[in-house]
Amino acid sequence: MLQLDSQAHETKMPQSTKTAILVIGGAEDKVHGREILHTFFGRAGSGDARIGIIPSASREPSVIGERYQRIFEDMGAKEIKVLDIRDRVQAEDPQLQDYVEQCTGVFMTGGDQLRLCGLLADTPLMEKVRRRVQQGEITLAGTSAGAAVMGHHMIAGGGSGECPNRSLVDMATGLGIIPEVIVDQHFHNRNRMARLMSAVAEHPERLGIGIDEDTCALFERDGLLQVMGKGTVTIIDPGEMSYTNQPDVSATDPLSLHNLRVHILSYGDRYHLHKRSLIPQDC
């Protein structure tokens, strides 16, 4: 992931624009300061931004698509197109693919992450998005369900408020934008710590990222993660986990997870995804 070219494509992005991936925990401020949405807009090129909105996760894609379209129109984007894909065949549309090739930012809205992946995974349109993100040509953002799909392994659903156990989380395959992470959203707001721990126990080679509402984990092209918004980003690192009973117990039995590393990051805190280490505040 994020093995991106250092050269900006000058014909498609203003040279001064630094692309990024914004993973948003849902319920981001759409009315007042709009800091997270303004950051996406800026990273997509500000007044030169050509934005594609993908509302496919929503049961009301036209309504949610128009809402974000108005927001980015108010900010002054050069061009905005709602990619209202409701069938996998639409993701093969040459006109939509052409727009994805020309745009500078893509925003995936909330809804149902299984619906989003069912419509877009392994389609020509999503492959173009993934390639352009990895090459540093566009900025990508996903909120709520649009955040959940970022990893290769995806939390498709599950419970909350219990101790970690295998039945607490339903896993599926995501879009693989940031393959080495498992993302959970609305995190502390919906008491999902045990759910994310259960997912990490099942896939201990991955890094768990739990993102609160109105909070964003902004991933730079070099693997640096920075937190913005009003809540926290929780990182669960099983890299030094010494023991888990996950393979040996029934689905509803409590899990043992020994020597997990857990970080709680708030506004301005930074973390290096590849080194799995915190960046000191004074650096």
GUGUPA-299981 format. One record per residue: residue in three letters; x, y, z of N, C-alpha, C in turn; residue number from 1. Coordinates in steps of 0.05 Angstrom, whole numbers, plus 32768, in hexadecimal, padded with zeros to 4 digits. Last residue first. Example, Ala and Ser with C-alpha at 12.3 -4.5 7.8 and 13.67 -1.06 7.14 Angstrom:
# GUGUPA-299981
  zaba   n.X   n.Y   n.Z  ca.X  ca.Y  ca.Z   c.X   c.Y   c.Z  vexba
   SER  8101  7FD3  808E  8111  7FEB  808F  8102  8001  809D      2
   ALA  8108  7F8E  809C  80F6  7FA6  809C  8108  7FBE  809C      1
END
This chain:
# GUGUPA-299981
  zaba   n.X   n.Y   n.Z  ca.X  ca.Y  ca.Z   c.X   c.Y   c.Z  vexba
   CYS  80AC  814C  814D  80BA  8147  8134  80AB  8153  811C    283
   ASP  8091  8151  817C  80A4  8167  8175  80B3  8162  815C    282
   GLN  8072  8123  8182  8065  813D  817C  8079  8152  8173    281
   PRO  808C  80E8  8162  808A  80FB  8178  807F  8116  8170    280
   ILE  8065  80B8  8143  8077  80CE  813D  8075  80E2  8154    279
   LEU  8062  8072  8151  8058  808E  8155  806D  80A1  814D    278
   SER  8065  803C  8122  8070  804B  8139  8064  8067  8139    277
   ARG  8067  801A  80F5  8056  8015  810C  8061  8023  8125    276
   LYS  807F  8024  80C6  8091  801F  80DD  8082  8017  80F6    275
   HIS  8051  802C  80A7  8064  8017  80A0  8077  8010  80B7    274
   LEU  8035  8056  80C1  8028  803D  80BC  803C  8026  80B7    273
   HIS  8044  807F  80F5  804F  8075  80DB  8045  8059  80D6    272
   TYR  801C  80B4  810D  8024  8098  8110  802F  808F  80F5    271
   ARG  800A  80EE  8135  8013  80E1  811C  801F  80C5  8121    270
   ASP  7FDA  811D  814C  7FEC  8107  8150  7FF2  80F9  8136    269
   GLY  7FB2  8142  813E  7FCE  8149  8139  7FE2  8133  813E    268
   TYR  7F84  812A  816D  7F8A  813E  8158  7FA8  8144  8156    267
   SER  7F99  80E9  8185  7F86  80FF  8182  7F92  8114  816F    266
   LEU  7F9E  80A3  818C  7FA9  80BB  8180  7F93  80D0  817E    265
   ILE  7FB0  806E  81B1  7F99  8080  81AE  7FA5  809B  81A4    264
   HIS  7FC9  802D  81A5  7FCF  804A  81A6  7FB4  8059  81A2    263
   VAL  7FDD  7FEF  81BD  7FC6  8000  81B7  7FCE  801D  81BA    262
   ARG  7FF6  7FB0  81B1  7FFD  7FCC  81B5  7FE5  7FDD  81AC    261
   LEU  7FED  7F72  81D4  7FE4  7F85  81BF  7FEF  7FA1  81C6    260
   ASN  7FF9  7F49  81F8  800E  7F5B  81EF  8006  7F6B  81D6    259
   HIS  7FC8  7F19  81E8  7FDE  7F21  81F9  7FF1  7F34  81EB    258
   LEU  7F89  7F0C  81E9  7F9B  7F1B  81D7  7FB1  7F26  81E8    257
   SER  7F55  7EDE  81EB  7F6D  7EE7  81F8  7F7F  7EF4  81E3    256
   LEU  7F0F  7EE5  81E4  7F29  7EE2  81D8  7F3F  7EEC  81EB    255
   PRO  7ED6  7EBF  81FB  7EE8  7ED6  81FD  7F03  7ED1  81F1    254
   ASP  7EAD  7E9B  81CC  7EBE  7E9B  81E4  7ED0  7EB4  81E4    253
   THR  7E8F  7E97  819E  7E86  7EA9  81B3  7E97  7EAA  81CC    252
   ALA  7EA9  7E72  817E  7EA4  7E8D  8174  7E9C  7EA0  8189    251
   SER  7EDB  7E4E  81A5  7EC3  7E50  8196  7EBD  7E6D  818F    250
   VAL  7F23  7E4D  819B  7F0B  7E4F  81AB  7EF3  7E51  8199    249
   ASP  7F51  7E4D  817C  7F4C  7E35  818B  7F31  7E36  819B    248
   PRO  7F63  7E7B  8163  7F5D  7E63  8152  7F51  7E4C  8161    247
   GLN  7F67  7EA0  8191  7F53  7EA4  817C  7F4E  7E8A  816B    246
   ASN  7F88  7EA6  81BA  7F7A  7E8C  81B9  7F66  7E8C  81A2    245
   THR  7FC8  7EC3  81B1  7FAB  7EC5  81AF  7F9F  7EA9  81AE    244
   TYR  8005  7EE1  81C2  7FF3  7ECA  81C4  7FD6  7ED3  81BF    243
   SER  8024  7F0E  81B8  8032  7EF6  81BF  8020  7EDD  81C0    242
   MET  8028  7F42  818A  8016  7F31  8199  8023  7F16  819F    241
   GLU  8043  7F67  816E  8052  7F5A  8183  8040  7F48  8195    240
   GLY  801C  7F79  814A  8036  7F70  8140  8047  7F61  8154    239
   PRO  7FEA  7F8D  8150  7FEF  7F72  815B  800B  7F67  8153    238
   ASP  7FD4  7FCA  8160  7FEB  7FBE  8153  7FF0  7FA3  815F    237
   ILE  7FA2  7FF6  8158  7FA7  7FDD  8165  7FBC  7FCE  8155    236
   ILE  7F94  8039  8161  7FA4  8026  8152  7FA9  800D  8162    235
   THR  7F60  8067  815D  7F6C  8051  816D  7F7B  803E  815A    234
   VAL  7F58  80AA  815A  7F5D  8093  8149  7F6B  807F  815B    233
   THR  7F24  80D6  8174  7F3D  80C8  8175  7F3F  80B2  8160    232
   GLY  7F04  8114  8163  7F06  80FC  8173  7F22  80F0  8173    231
   LYS  7F03  8140  8141  7EFD  8144  815D  7F01  812C  816F    230
   GLY  7F3A  8146  8111  7F1E  8144  8119  7F1B  8144  8137    229
   MET  7F72  811C  80FF  7F64  8136  8100  7F47  8131  8108    228
   VAL  7FB1  80FD  8100  7F95  80FD  8109  7F8B  811A  8108    227
   GLN  7FD9  80DE  80CD  7FD4  80F4  80E0  7FB7  80F6  80E6    226
   LEU  8009  80B0  80B9  7FED  80B4  80C0  7FEB  80CB  80D3    225
   LEU  8035  80A2  8084  8030  80B0  809D  8012  80B5  80A1    224
   GLY  803F  808B  8054  8036  807A  8069  8032  8087  8084    223
   ASP  804A  80B0  802D  8061  80A1  8038  8059  808F  804F    222
   ARG  801A  80C8  8021  8024  80B5  800E  803C  80A5  8018    221
   GLU  7FF1  80C9  805D  8001  80D6  8049  800E  80C0  8037    220
   PHE  7FB1  80C2  8075  7FC9  80B3  806D  7FD8  80C2  8057    219
   LEU  7F8C  80D8  80A9  7F96  80E1  8090  7FB1  80D3  808A    218
   ALA  7F56  80C6  80CA  7F72  80BD  80C8  7F7B  80C4  80AC    217
   CYS  7F27  80F0  80E8  7F33  80E7  80D0  7F50  80DD  80D5    216
   THR  7EE7  80FA  8105  7F03  80F7  8108  7F0E  80E9  80EF    215
   ASP  7EB0  80F5  810C  7EBB  8110  8107  7EDA  8110  810C    214
   GLU  7EB7  80BA  8135  7EA7  80CC  8124  7EB4  80E8  8123    213
   ASP  7EF7  8096  8138  7EDE  80A2  8143  7ECF  80B3  812F    212
   ILE  7F13  805C  811F  7F10  8079  811B  7EF6  8083  8126    211
   GLY  7F44  802C  8126  7F29  8033  812E  7F26  8051  812E    210
   ILE  7F6A  7FFE  8106  7F66  801B  8108  7F49  8021  810E    209
   GLY  7F98  7FCA  810D  7F7D  7FD3  8111  7F7C  7FF1  8114    208
   LEU  7FC0  7FAB  80DD  7FBF  7FC0  80F2  7FA3  7FC9  80F5    207
   ARG  7FCD  7F64  80D2  7FC3  7F7F  80CB  7FC3  7F91  80E3    206
   GLU  7FDA  7F34  80E3  7FEE  7F41  80D2  7FE6  7F5D  80CA    205
   PRO  7FAF  7F1E  80FE  7FC4  7F2B  810E  7FDB  7F38  80FE    204
   HIS  7F73  7F16  80F6  7F87  7F1D  80E1  7F9E  7F2C  80EF    203
   GLU  7F58  7F09  8124  7F55  7EF8  810D  7F6A  7EFD  80F7    202
   ALA  7F67  7F34  8144  7F6E  7F19  814D  7F6C  7F05  8136    201
   VAL  7F4F  7F5D  8128  7F6C  7F5B  8128  7F76  7F40  8131    200
   ALA  7F1A  7F53  8135  7F22  7F52  8119  7F40  7F4F  8118    199
   SER  7F1B  7F5B  816C  7F13  7F41  8162  7F1C  7F3E  8145    198
   MET  7F27  7F91  816E  7F3A  7F7E  8179  7F34  7F62  816F    197
   LEU  7EF8  7FA5  8158  7F11  7FA8  8149  7F26  7F95  8154    196
   ARG  7ED4  7F97  8182  7ED0  7F8D  8167  7EEA  7F8F  8157    195
   ALA  7EE7  7FB2  81AE  7EE9  7F95  81AE  7EE5  7F8A  8192    194
   MET  7EDC  7FE8  819C  7EF7  7FDF  81A2  7EF9  7FC1  81A1    193
   ARG  7EAB  8000  8192  7EB4  7FEB  8180  7ED1  7FE1  8185    192
   ASN  7E83  8027  81A3  7E8F  8013  81B5  7E9A  7FFB  81A5    191
   ARG  7E72  8051  8184  7E61  8038  8184  7E6F  8021  8193    190
   ASN  7E98  8077  818D  7E7C  807F  818E  7E69  8067  8190    189
   HIS  7EC8  8060  8182  7EC0  8062  819E  7EA3  806A  81A1    188
   PHE  7EB8  805F  8146  7EC6  804B  8156  7EBF  804C  8174    187
   HIS  7EA6  8064  8111  7E94  806B  8127  7E9E  805D  8141    186
   GLN  7ECC  802A  80F7  7EC4  8047  80F8  7EAE  804A  810D    185
   ASP  7F07  8005  80EA  7EEC  8006  80F5  7EE6  8023  80FA    184
   VAL  7F32  7FE5  80BC  7F27  7FFE  80C5  7F0C  7FF9  80D2    183
   ILE  7F6F  7FC7  80B8  7F52  7FC1  80BB  7F46  7FD9  80C9    182
   VAL  7FA7  7FCD  808A  7F97  7FD6  80A1  7F7B  7FC9  80A0    181
   GLU  7FC3  7FC1  805C  7FCD  7FB7  8075  7FBD  7FC0  808E    180
   PRO  7FAC  7FD8  802E  7FA7  7FBC  8034  7FAF  7FB4  8050    179
   ILE  7F8A  8009  801D  7FA0  8008  8030  7FA0  7FEB  803B    178
   ILE  7F68  7FF5  7FF6  7F76  800E  7FF1  7F8E  8010  8003    177
   GLY  7F47  7FC7  7FF6  7F64  7FC4  7FF6  7F73  7FDE  7FEF    176
   LEU  7F11  7FC1  7FFA  7F1B  7FCB  7FE1  7F39  7FCB  7FDF    175
   GLY  7F04  7F84  8021  7F00  7FA0  801A  7F0C  7FA7  7FFF    174
   THR  7EE2  7F4A  8031  7EF8  7F55  8022  7EF2  7F72  801A    173
   ALA  7ECC  7F42  8076  7EC9  7F3E  8059  7EE2  7F4A  804C    172
   MET  7EB4  7F2C  80B6  7EC9  7F36  80A4  7EC2  7F30  8087    171
   ASP  7E93  7F3D  80F0  7E90  7F30  80D6  7EA4  7F3D  80C2    170
   VAL  7E9C  7F34  8136  7EA3  7F43  811D  7E9F  7F31  8105    169
   LEU  7E8F  7F14  8160  7E89  7F31  8163  7E8E  7F40  8148    168
   SER  7E9F  7EE1  815F  7E84  7EE6  8155  7E7E  7F04  8154    167
   ARG  7ED0  7EE1  8179  7ECF  7EDD  815C  7EB4  7EE5  8150    166
   ASN  7ED8  7F17  81A9  7ED2  7EFB  81A2  7ECD  7EF9  8184    165
   PRO  7EE4  7F45  81DC  7EEB  7F3B  81C2  7EE4  7F1D  81BF    164
   CYS  7EA7  7F54  8201  7EC3  7F4E  8200  7ECA  7F43  81E4    163
   GLU  7E79  7F85  81E5  7E80  7F6C  81F1  7E9E  7F69  81F4    162
   GLY  7E6C  7FB3  81C9  7E67  7FB3  81E6  7E6C  7F98  81F3    161
   SER  7E52  7F9B  818B  7E62  7FAD  819B  7E5B  7FA9  81B8    160
   GLY  7E53  7F75  814D  7E47  7F80  8164  7E5A  7F94  8172    159
   GLY  7E53  7F7B  8104  7E59  7F6E  811D  7E4C  7F7D  8134    158
   GLY  7E73  7F85  80C3  7E5E  7F89  80D7  7E66  7F7B  80F1    157
   ALA  7EA0  7F84  80A5  7E86  7F87  8097  7E6F  7F8C  80AA    156
   ILE  7EDF  7F9A  80A3  7ECA  7F94  80B7  7EAF  7F9A  80A9    155
   MET  7F0B  7F7E  8074  7EF8  7F93  807B  7EE5  7F89  8090    154
   HIS  7F4C  7F7A  8059  7F38  7F6D  806A  7F25  7F83  8075    153
   HIS  7F62  7FA5  803D  7F5C  7F8C  802F  7F48  7F7C  803E    152
   GLY  7F42  7FE6  804E  7F55  7FD0  8051  7F4F  7FB9  803E    151
   MET  7F17  8008  8042  7F32  800F  803A  7F46  7FF8  803B    150
   VAL  7EE2  8003  8051  7EEB  7FF3  803A  7F08  7FF7  8033    149
   ALA  7ED8  8027  807A  7EDA  800B  8080  7EE6  7FFA  806A    148
   ALA  7ED0  8058  8060  7EE9  8053  806F  7EEE  8036  8074    147
   GLY  7E9E  8053  804B  7EB4  8059  8039  7ECF  8057  8045    146
   ALA  7E81  804D  807A  7E85  8036  8068  7E9B  803A  8054    145
   SER  7EA2  8085  808F  7E91  806F  8099  7E95  8056  8088    144
   THR  7EBF  80A0  8054  7EB4  80A4  806F  7EA1  808E  8076    143
   GLY  7EFA  80A9  8030  7EE3  8098  8035  7ED9  809D  8051    142
   ALA  7F20  80C8  7FFC  7F14  80C9  8016  7EFD  80B5  8018    141
   LEU  7F5B  80D3  7FD6  7F43  80C2  7FDB  7F3A  80C5  7FF8    140
   THR  7F7B  80F9  7FA5  7F74  80F6  7FC1  7F5B  80E6  7FC4    139
   ILE  7FA6  80E2  7F70  7F8D  80EC  7F7A  7F8C  80E9  7F99    138
   GLU  7FD9  80CF  7F66  7FCD  80E2  7F53  7FB4  80EF  7F5E    137
   GLY  7FF7  80A8  7F7E  7FF8  80C3  7F89  7FEB  80D8  7F77    136
   GLN  7FF2  8074  7F70  8006  8084  7F61  8007  80A1  7F6A    135
   GLN  7FC8  8064  7F8F  7FE2  8059  7F95  7FF9  8068  7F87    134
   VAL  7F9E  8081  7F76  7FA5  8086  7F92  7FC2  807D  7F97    133
   ARG  7F9F  8068  7F44  7FA5  8084  7F46  7FAC  808D  7F62    132
   ARG  7F90  8033  7F52  7FA9  8039  7F45  7FB1  8056  7F48    131
   ARG  7F5D  803B  7F69  7F72  8030  7F79  7F8E  8037  7F6D    130
   VAL  7F40  8050  7F3C  7F43  805F  7F54  7F5B  8056  7F64    129
   LYS  7F45  8024  7F19  7F50  803D  7F11  7F54  804F  7F2A    128
   GLU  7F28  7FFF  7F36  7F44  7FF9  7F31  7F52  8013  7F28    127
   MET  7EF5  8015  7F34  7F03  8015  7F4E  7F21  800F  7F4A    126
   LEU  7EEA  800E  7EFD  7EEA  8028  7F09  7EFA  8029  7F23    125
   PRO  7EEC  7FD6  7EF5  7F00  7FE7  7EE7  7F01  8003  7EF4    124
   THR  7EE5  7FB3  7F34  7EDA  7FBF  7F1C  7EEF  7FD1  7F0F    123
   ASP  7EF3  7F9E  7F65  7EFD  7F91  7F4D  7EF0  7F9B  7F33    122
   ALA  7EBB  7FB9  7F86  7ED4  7FA9  7F88  7EDA  7F9C  7F6E    121
   LEU  7E88  7FD2  7F80  7EA1  7FDE  7F74  7EB9  7FCD  7F75    120
   LEU  7E5C  7FB9  7F96  7E59  7FC8  7F7E  7E73  7FCF  7F70    119
   GLY  7E70  7FA1  7FC4  7E62  7F91  7FB1  7E5F  7F9E  7F96    118
   CYS  7E84  7FCD  7FE0  7E97  7FBA  7FD4  7E89  7FA9  7FBF    117
   LEU  7E52  7FE5  7FED  7E67  7FF4  7FDF  7E7A  7FE1  7FD1    116
   ARG  7E39  7FBD  800B  7E2D  7FC7  7FF2  7E42  7FD5  7FE1    115
   LEU  7E5C  7FBA  8036  7E58  7FA3  8025  7E4C  7FAA  800A    114
   GLN  7E56  7FED  804D  7E6F  7FE6  8040  7E6E  7FCD  802F    113
   ASP  7E23  8019  8049  7E28  7FFC  804E  7E41  7FF4  803F    112
   GLY  7E32  8059  805A  7E1C  8047  8053  7E23  802B  805C    111
   GLY  7E59  8092  8041  7E51  807D  8054  7E39  806D  804A    110
   THR  7E80  809F  8005  7E6F  80A6  801B  7E69  808E  802C    109
   MET  7EBE  80AF  7FEA  7EAB  8099  7FEE  7E9A  809F  8007    108
   PHE  7EDA  80DB  7FBD  7ECE  80D9  7FD8  7EBA  80C3  7FD9    107
   VAL  7F14  80EB  7F9A  7EFD  80DA  7F9B  7EF4  80D8  7FB8    106
   GLY  7F36  811C  7F72  7F2E  8112  7F8C  7F15  8101  7F8A    105
   THR  7F3F  812A  7F3F  7F56  812D  7F52  7F4F  8123  7F6E    104
   CYS  7F2F  8109  7F00  7F29  8117  7F19  7F41  8119  7F2B    103
   GLN  7F3B  80EB  7ED3  7F40  8108  7ED2  7F3D  8116  7EED    102
   GLU  7F2C  80B7  7EDD  7F48  80BC  7ED3  7F4F  80D9  7ED4    101
   VAL  7EF7  80BE  7EEA  7F0A  80B5  7EFF  7F27  80BA  7EF7    100
   TYR  7EE5  80CA  7EB7  7EE4  80DF  7ECB  7EF7  80D7  7EE2     99
   ASP  7EEC  8098  7E9E  7EFB  80B0  7E94  7EFB  80C6  7EA9     98
   GLN  7EC7  807A  7EBA  7EE4  8074  7EBC  7EF5  808B  7EB3     97
   LEU  7E98  8092  7EA8  7E9F  8093  7EC4  7EBD  808D  7EC8     96
   GLN  7E9C  8084  7E71  7E9B  80A0  7E79  7EA2  80A4  7E97     95
   PRO  7E9C  804C  7E70  7EB4  805A  7E68  7EB4  8078  7E71     94
   ASP  7E84  8024  7EA4  7E7D  803A  7E92  7E96  804A  7E8A     93
   GLU  7E8C  7FFE  7ECA  7E9B  7FFA  7EB1  7E95  8010  7E9C     92
   ALA  7E69  8009  7EF1  7E85  800E  7EF7  7E98  8008  7EDF     91
   GLN  7E39  7FF6  7EDE  7E3F  8013  7EDC  7E5C  801A  7EE1     90
   VAL  7E3B  7FC1  7EED  7E3F  7FC8  7ED0  7E45  7FE5  7ECD     89
   ARG  7E2D  7FC1  7F22  7E49  7FBE  7F1B  7E4F  7FC5  7EFE     88
   ASP  7E01  7FF6  7F35  7E04  7FDC  7F28  7E21  7FD9  7F20     87
   ARG  7E02  8029  7F45  7DEF  8017  7F53  7DEF  7FFB  7F48     86
   ILE  7E26  8062  7F4D  7E27  8047  7F42  7E15  8035  7F53     85
   ASP  7E2C  809E  7F42  7E16  8090  7F4F  7E14  8074  7F43     84
   LEU  7E57  80C8  7F4B  7E5A  80AE  7F3D  7E45  809B  7F4A     83
   VAL  7E50  810A  7F42  7E47  80F4  7F54  7E47  80DB  7F43     82
   LYS  7E83  8138  7F38  7E71  8125  7F2B  7E6A  810F  7F40     81
   ILE  7E9B  817A  7F32  7E92  8164  7F44  7E7F  8152  7F35     80
   GLU  7ECE  81AA  7F29  7EBB  8197  7F1D  7EB4  8182  7F31     79
   LYS  7EE7  81CF  7F4C  7EE5  81D5  7F2F  7ECF  81C3  7F22     78
   ALA  7ECC  81E2  7F8B  7ED8  81CE  7F7A  7ED3  81D5  7F5C     77
   GLY  7EBA  8204  7FB5  7EC5  820F  7F9C  7ED3  81FB  7F8A     76
   MET  7E9B  81F9  7FE0  7EB8  81FD  7FE5  7EC6  8208  7FCC     75
   ASP  7E6A  81EF  7FC9  7E6D  8207  7FDB  7E8B  820D  7FE0     74
   GLU  7E76  81BF  7FB1  7E70  81D6  7FA0  7E74  81F0  7FB0     73
   PHE  7E7B  819F  7FDD  7E94  81A4  7FCE  7E8F  81BB  7FBA     72
   ILE  7E45  819F  7FEF  7E5B  81A7  8000  7E73  81AF  7FF0     71
   ARG  7E29  818B  7FC3  7E25  81A6  7FCB  7E3B  81B1  7FDD     70
   GLN  7E3E  8156  7FC4  7E42  8167  7FAC  7E3E  8185  7FB4     69
   TYR  7E29  8142  7FF3  7E46  8148  7FF1  7E4D  8159  7FD9     68
   ARG  7DF3  8141  7FE2  7DFB  814F  7FFA  7E19  8156  7FF9     67
   GLU  7DF2  811F  7FB6  7DEC  813C  7FB2  7DF5  814C  7FCA     66
   GLY  7DFD  80EF  7FD0  7E10  80F9  7FBC  7E0C  8117  7FB7     65
   ILE  7DD1  80E7  7FF0  7DEB  80EC  7FFC  7DFF  80F7  7FE9     64
   VAL  7DAA  80E2  7FC6  7DA7  80F6  7FDC  7DC2  80FC  7FE8     63
   SER  7DBC  80B8  7FA8  7DB8  80D2  7F9B  7DB6  80E8  7FB0     62
   PRO  7DBE  808C  7FCC  7DD7  8097  7FC0  7DD3  80B3  7FB4     61
   GLU  7DA5  8073  7FFC  7D9A  808B  7FED  7DB2  8099  7FE0     60
   ARG  7DC3  804C  8011  7DA9  8044  8006  7D9C  805B  7FF7     59
   SER  7E0A  8051  8002  7DF1  805B  800D  7DD9  804F  8001     58
   ALA  7E36  8042  7FE5  7E30  8034  7FFE  7E15  803B  800A     57
   SER  7E3A  8065  7FBA  7E2F  804B  7FB5  7E29  803B  7FCF     56
   PRO  7E4B  8098  7FB1  7E38  8094  7FC6  7E2D  8078  7FC7     55
   ILE  7E83  80B7  7FA0  7E78  809C  7F9D  7E66  8097  7FB5     54
   ILE  7E96  80EF  7F7D  7E89  80E6  7F95  7E7C  80CB  7F90     53
   GLY  7ECF  810E  7F64  7EBC  80F9  7F5F  7EB0  80EF  7F7A     52
   ILE  7EE6  814E  7F54  7EDF  813B  7F69  7ECA  8127  7F5F     51
   ARG  7F19  8176  7F46  7F04  8167  7F38  7EFE  814F  7F49     50
   ALA  7F33  81B3  7F5E  7F2A  8197  7F64  7F15  818E  7F50     49
   ASP  7F47  81E5  7F5D  7F4B  81D5  7F44  7F40  81B8  7F47     48
   GLY  7F3E  81F8  7F8F  7F2E  8203  7F7A  7F31  81F4  7F5F     47
   SER  7F58  81BD  7FAA  7F4A  81D6  7FB0  7F39  81E0  7F98     46
   GLY  7F6F  818B  7FA3  7F76  81A0  7F90  7F68  81BA  7F95     45
   ALA  7F68  8165  7FC9  7F5F  815E  7FAE  7F63  8174  7F9A     44
   ARG  7F77  817E  7FF7  7F89  8169  7FEC  7F81  8160  7FD0     43
   GLY  7F49  819E  7FFD  7F63  81AA  7FF8  7F77  8196  7FEC     42
   PHE  7F21  8177  8006  7F1E  818A  7FF0  7F3A  8196  7FE9     41
   PHE  7F34  8160  8036  7F32  8150  801D  7F31  8162  8004     40
   THR  7F30  818E  8056  7F4A  8182  8051  7F49  8170  8038     39
   HIS  7EF9  8197  8056  7F0B  81AB  804A  7F26  81A0  8044     38
   LEU  7EEA  8169  8072  7EE2  816B  8056  7EF2  8181  8048     37
   ILE  7F01  8176  80A4  7F09  815D  8096  7F02  815F  8078     36
   GLU  7EE7  81A7  80B2  7F04  81A5  80AF  7F0D  818C  809F     35
   ARG  7EB6  81C1  80B6  7EBA  81AE  80A0  7ED8  81A8  809C     34
   GLY  7EA0  81E6  80D9  7EBB  81EA  80CF  7EC2  81D8  80B8     33
   HIS  7E61  81D6  80CA  7E6F  81EC  80D6  7E8C  81EF  80CB     32
   VAL  7E4E  81AA  80A9  7E40  81C3  80AC  7E51  81DA  80B5     31
   LYS  7E62  8178  80AD  7E5B  8181  8092  7E4F  819D  8092     30
   ASP  7E8E  8151  80D0  7E81  816B  80D0  7E7C  8174  80B3     29
   GLU  7E81  810B  80C8  7E93  8122  80C7  7E83  813C  80C5     28
   ALA  7E6C  80D7  80D0  7E5F  80EF  80DD  7E72  8107  80DE     27
   GLY  7EA9  80B0  80CC  7E8C  80B5  80C8  7E83  80CE  80D7     26
   GLY  7EE0  80AD  80CF  7ED1  809B  80E0  7EB3  809E  80DD     25
   ILE  7F07  80AB  8093  7EF6  80BB  80A5  7EE3  80A9  80B4     24
   VAL  7F42  80B0  8076  7F30  809B  8080  7F21  80A7  8097     23
   LEU  7F5F  80C9  803E  7F51  80D2  8056  7F3D  80BC  805F     22
   ILE  7F9C  80CA  801F  7F84  80B9  8024  7F78  80C1  803E     21
   ALA  7FB7  80FD  7FF3  7FB6  80EE  800C  7F9E  80DB  800B     20
   THR  7FE2  812C  7FCF  7FCC  8119  7FD2  7FCE  8109  7FEB     19
   LYS  7FEF  816D  7FCF  7FFA  8154  7FDA  7FE3  8141  7FDF     18
   THR  7FF8  819D  7F9E  7FE5  818D  7FAD  7FF1  8173  7FB5     17
   SER  801A  81B7  7F7C  801D  81BD  7F98  800B  81AC  7FAA     16
   GLN  800C  81AA  7F49  8025  819F  7F53  8027  81A3  7F71     15
   PRO  7FCA  8193  7F3F  7FDC  81AA  7F43  7FF4  81A0  7F51     14
   MET  7FC2  8159  7F17  7FC1  8165  7F31  7FD3  817E  7F32     13
   LYS  7FC8  814F  7EE0  7FAF  8147  7EEE  7FAC  8154  7F09     12
   THR  7FF8  815D  7ECE  7FE1  8163  7EBC  7FC7  815E  7ECA     11
   GLU  801C  814C  7EF3  8016  8169  7EF2  7FFE  816F  7EE1     10
   HIS  801D  811E  7F1F  8016  811F  7F03  800B  813C  7EFE      9
   ALA  8057  811D  7F49  803B  8124  7F45  8035  8125  7F27      8
   GLN  8082  80EA  7F5D  807D  80FF  7F49  805F  8104  7F46      7
   SER  8086  80BF  7F7D  808C  80D9  7F89  8086  80F0  7F76      6
   ASP  8056  808B  7F7D  806A  809A  7F70  806E  80B5  7F7D      5
   LEU  804C  8061  7FB6  8043  8074  7FA3  805A  8083  7F96      4
   GLN  8035  8034  7FD7  804F  8035  7FC9  804B  8047  7FB1      3
   LEU  8007  802E  7FF5  8014  8048  7FF5  8030  8047  7FEA      2
   MET  8011  7FE8  8000  8000  8000  8000  8011  8019  8000      1
END
